[in-house]
Each structure stands twice: as C-alpha cells, then as structure tokens.
Amino acid sequence: MTGVPQAGENIVLVGSMGSGKSSVGRRLAKRLGMAFVDTDALVERAARLSVAQIFHRYGEPRFRALERRAIGRVVSGRRLVIATGGGAVMDARNRARLRRAGLTIWLKTKPDVAAARINEATDRPLLGADRQADVLASLLVQREPYYREALIHIDTSDQTVEEVTSAIVARLQPASGVISVDAGASKYDVHIGWDTLDRLGERLAAHTRACTVAMITNPRVGKAYAGRVAASLSRAGFRPTVVTIPDGERYKTLPTASRVYDELVRRRFERGDILVALGGGVIGDLTGFVAATYLRGVRYVQVPTTVVAQVDSSIGGKTGVDHPRGKNLIGAFHHPIMVYADVATLRTLPRRELVAGLAEVVKYGVIADAPFFSYLEEHAESILGGVPDVLVEVVRRSAAVKADVVRQDERETGLRRILNYGHTAGHVVETLTGYSTIRHGEAVAIGMDFAARLAAQLNFCDQMVVRRQRTLLERLGLPTVLPKITAARAIQTVRLDKKVREGRVHFVLPREIGRVTVEPVVEKDIIGMWRAALVAKDTRRAKLTHRTRNARRGGSL
C-alpha cells in the first residue's frame, strides 16, 4: 500500500451508520484522484428500491444477500474508495473479500454523535424512530470486534469531514525524518521517508560533486528500482551505471566480490567515484565490503529496500562476506556517507521476506526500548497490513536505537554486542541449513526465542519475557521452533562464532523487555537447552503451523 494508492490498491471504509463513510469517502476519493463507490447505493441500484424498501418488503436476509453480491463485484475494482454498509462486516465472506481488496479504515463514532448526524432519517431500517442512540450503541457492541480488525482507526466524533479526510491522508503519506549517526570520525545521516526514491540524486548532490555512481543490485530489485534511481542520479548530474549480481545469501562471498571488482576495473571506476548499494542486507554488506577494499577504500551510499537493511544492516558500517564455515567471517568496518531508506519500497517485498525482516525490529524493542516493544504489540496487524505511517515509525524507531548503540560503541567492543541478540543461535541455524532454506530474519527469530529460554533457565529473566517475545514473534508470522539440528553440530558451529571470547561463548540474554546483558554461557547449558528445545519443538510446531501460514498470507480486515 503506497501513500497515494497505486493501480490495484483500494481503500475500504467500515464503521457504523452515521460515522461519515459516504461523505468522507467522496472527499477522500477526490483528494487522492480515485473513484468512490458506496455499496448501499449499488444495492439500491440493483434492486431498484431503497434500502428501507428492501428491508420492508423482503427483510434483512434479502438485503444482506444483495449486499454480499455487491461487495463481491466491487472488490475486483482498482483505485476505489469503498464505503460499506454498517453491518457488512458481520458476514465472514464480506470480511475476507474486503481484507483482500485493500487498506481498511474504521471510522469510529460515538453512538450519540452518530444518532445526531442521522436524526429523523427515514432510510435507516434498523434504527426505527425512537432511542436511536441506544440502538446504535447495541449494534456497535455486536459489530465493534469486526470493525477493530481494520488496519487504521480514525475517530470522527468531533471532526469535520475535511478534518477526517486530512487525518487519513496524513496516515497514508507519513512525513520524512532524518537520524544522525555519529561514529567517531564517521558522521552521516539516515534519511527515512515514504515514496522518496526519486529524490535520491538531489540529496546526494548536496554531499558531493558529480561523479560516476555504480549501483550494485540484484535482478529483482534492479528491475523494480534501478531505472528510477538512475534517472534521479542523472537529473542531479551524476553518471550512473549498474552492476548486477545474483540474488541470495549464498552469493555473499569472495567470488562474488571479485566479480564486482572486475566490473569496476573494466568500467574505470576511480577513487573519487561512489558505489550505491541498492537492495537488501546481502547487497549492502557486499557493496560495503567492496567499497572498503577497492582502491583501499571508496565512498558508498546505502539505499536499503528490505526491512532488515533499513532498520539494521545499512547502519553502523559493518560490512562483510560469508565463509563456508561461518557467516560474516570476512569483513571490515566501513561507514557509508549516507543511508537513504524509502520505506515504500517494502511494498514490493515478497510476503515471507517482509515478515522475516521484522525479527530485527522486535530485537530492538527487547534489547533497548520497552515502549517500542509495546508499540509493536499494539500495531502488529497494521505492520503486516503495510500501513504507511506505522511502517515509517517502525523503521524510524528501529534506526534510532541502532544509531544510538553505534554512537556509543562503533567497533563492537562493548555495548554494540547487544545488537547480536538472537544471532548466536540464529547463525547456527543459517550455517547448518546452508543459508538457503531459512531466511536470516527467521533464523534470528528462532535464535531470540532460544536466547530468552536460555536466559529464563539461567534465572536472568522470568517466563513472562519468554512468553511476550514469543507471542509477538508468532503474531508477526515468524518461526520460533528450532530445525532438526543436533546439539553436537550446533555447539561445533557456535565455537566459530565471532562472539566467542577466550574460548567462552557469550550470549546476549534478556533481563526484561528493554534490557539485556551479555554473559558467558558454559557449553553444557547451551547443549542442555538445545536438546530441551528440540524435544519441545514438535508440539509447538503443530500449534504454530496454521497461525504462521495465516500471518504470511495476509493481515486482518
């Protein structure tokens, strides 16, 4: 869902009668350049009778059947603002269709306000003539659980039509923001916005003179965005060129880096030129590593297009490639000159990749920001539904935590180690599954659950921390169950982890939501917890399969 809906995207308004769905819908459609459809009007047109007449002659069941048919037709439209009848959400088929149709918005209204708005109406057959506020309140009790499934809630009780319309537009077009990263000698900004990719060249021109810019990307991201980025750079006077590498973690290797070196040499790329990492964490890590080593160091810009890259890997200057024996074993610290995150690019992510990236988001709440963790609990469905202002806020607050940690510990000698929460066990899972069957974020989620269980076992936290974290991860569609990896193989891989100090394995362990500690853990405790987790996994896996599949398919109404 983009700020101004694109082709194929609709806005669905739900709420009680008198909430303003029709009047707001018409005004909103005009503001966004979309068409407006009122399902009650479609029913009346099809029946050649008013809603009141349909109720009087044939009863409510006939009206609901006509309403269901009208919704079935309208949801196949494109770029529509759809105002639904107050009771449409009571039908499960309607809810499913409306959920697939687009972004749903609940216009909330107090019963007495709604009654005043529809005072003396003759086309409201469920209200009758008397005690309309009481009847509306009773209907709201029945319908509110379904209204609440909407991804955006707007209270219209004390607002004009224009004010409500403006509030919706603001939710669809969130403001941009800038977070400064101070990493000692390296200082740069993280620009976060919605649908801002076309202004990248203008922003980069404020940093440096015109030069050659080599975009490193993969085929999927390049097809979606390389043309827009190149056009933006050209307008600002830069000379863009594109280097495409294969997609996937298994290509984050020295041979792939060597291929990029070859292309840069062939294209006479100079020290004063700039690399642009256009893509996710793999592209960002590999491009940063190439930038750190080509000609002993060149400048680069991060343009992250995945959740993981926008909230984590693009910030902090950690670059690297994988080795067959472990993840990120070869690398360097090399900061970008700018990070430019267009959160709207997340709309083109495959569902599984979007969900996987949310593990890093949850991580920030656990390690350093309890109020943010609560925000994620409150807005989980809106995150999955792609609500623009919620996604921007998620990226902004995550990036702010990462920037603050980097400021305090650039080289991962102390505090910065907390960013590895979930990564010790997660890297085991990634390495022993060949970096192919389980996504990085999925592995981190599994690792976070393991770390929390381990912390509870060692009395660093209570079981409430384990339950809250697991519940949120699972609501977001993330796995928390270990794959079939023996404890013996796991501990062998852990010994190669970068977090091993003087032969001891250091785990990031939660003490409470928002606070963690880094502690050495003896191998027998790791092995014991690993075995216990494997024993418990089959029961949990069965319970989670249905829930996780639903979360990956789509959000709520």
C-alpha positions, 0 to 999 in steps of 0.5 A: 500500500503506497501513500497515494494508492497505486493501480490495484490498491483500494481503500475500504471504509467500515464503521457504523451508520452515521460515522461519515463513510459516504461523505468522507469517502467522496472527499477522500476519493477526490483528494487522492484522484480515485473513484468512490463507490458506496455499496448501499447505493449499488444495492439500491441500484440493483434492486431498484428500491431503497434500502428501507424498501428492501428491508420492508418488503423482503427483510434483512436476509434479502438485503444482506444477500444483495449486499454480499453480491455487491461487495463481491463485484466491487472488490475486483475494482482498482483505485476505489474508495469503498464505503460499506454498509454498517453491518457488512462486516458481520458476514465472514465472506464480506470480511475476507473479500474486503481484507483482500481488496485493500487498506481498511479504515474504521471510522469510529463514532460515538453512538450519540454523535452518530444518532445526531448526524442521522436524526429523523432519517427515514432510510435507516431500517434498523434504527426505527424512530425512537432511542436511536442512540441506544440502538446504535450503541447495541449494534456497535457492541455486536459489530465493534470486534469486526470493525477493530480488525481494520488496519487504521482507526480514525475517530470522527466524533468531533471532526469535520469531514475535511478534518477526517479526510486530512487525518487519513491522508496524513496516515497514508503519506507519513512525513520524512525524518532524518537520524544522525549517526555519529561514529567517531570520525564517521558522521552521516545521516539516515534519511527515512521517508515514504515514496522518496526514491526519486529524490535520491540524486538531489540529496546526494548532490548536496554531499558531493560533486558529480561523479560516476555512481555504480549501483550494485543490485540484484535482478529483482530489485534492479528491475523494480528500482534501478531505472528510477534511481538512475534517472534521479542520479542523472537529473542531479548530474551524476553518471550512473551505471549498474552492476548486477549480481545474483540474488541470495545469501549464498552469493555473499562471498569472495567470488562474488566480490571479485566479480564486482571488482572486475566490473569496476576495473573494466568500467574505470571506476576511480577513487573519487567515484561512489558505489550505491548499494541498492537492495537488501542486507546481502547487497549492502554488506557486499557493496560495503565490503567492496567499497572498503577494499577497492582502491583501499577504500571508496565512498558508498551510499546505502539505499536499503529496500528490505526491512532488515537493511533499513532498520539494521544492516545499512547502519553502523558500517559493518560490512562483510562476506560469508565463509563456508564455515561461518557467516560474516567471517570476512569483513571490515568496518566501513561507514557509508556517507549516507543511508537513504531508506524509502520505506515504500519500497517494502511494498514490493517485498515478497510476503515471507521476506517482509515478515522475516525482516521484522525479527530485527525490529522486535530485537530492538524493542527487547534489547533497548526500548520497552515502549517500542516493544509495546508499540509493536504489540499494539500495531502488529496487524497494521505492520503486516497490513503495510500501513504507511505511517506505522511502517515509517515509525517502525523503521524510524524507531528501529534506526534510532536505537541502532544509531544510538548503540553505534554512537556509543560503541562503533567497533563492537567492543562493548555495548554494540554486542547487544545488537547480536541478540538472537544471532548466536543461535540464529547463525547456527541455524543459517550455517547448518541449513546452508543459508538457503532454506531459512531466511536470516530474519527467521533464523534470528527469530528462532535464535531470540526465542532460544536466547530468552529460554536460555536466559529464563533457565539461567534465572536472568529473566522470568517466563513472562519475557519468554512468553511476550517475545514469543507471542509477538514473534508468532503474531508477526508470522515468524518461526520460533521452533528450532530445525532438526539440528543436533546439539553436537553440530550446533555447539561445533558451529557456535565455537566459530562464532565471532562472539566467542571470547577466550574460548567462552561463548557469550550470549546476549540474554534478556533481563526484561523487555528493554534490557539485556546483558551479555554473559558467558554461557558454559557449553553444557547449558547451551547443549542442555537447552538445545536438546530441551528445545528440540524435544519441545519443538514438535508440539509447538510446531503443530500449534504454530503451523496454521497461525504462521501460514495465516500471518504470511498470507495476509493481515486482518480486515 
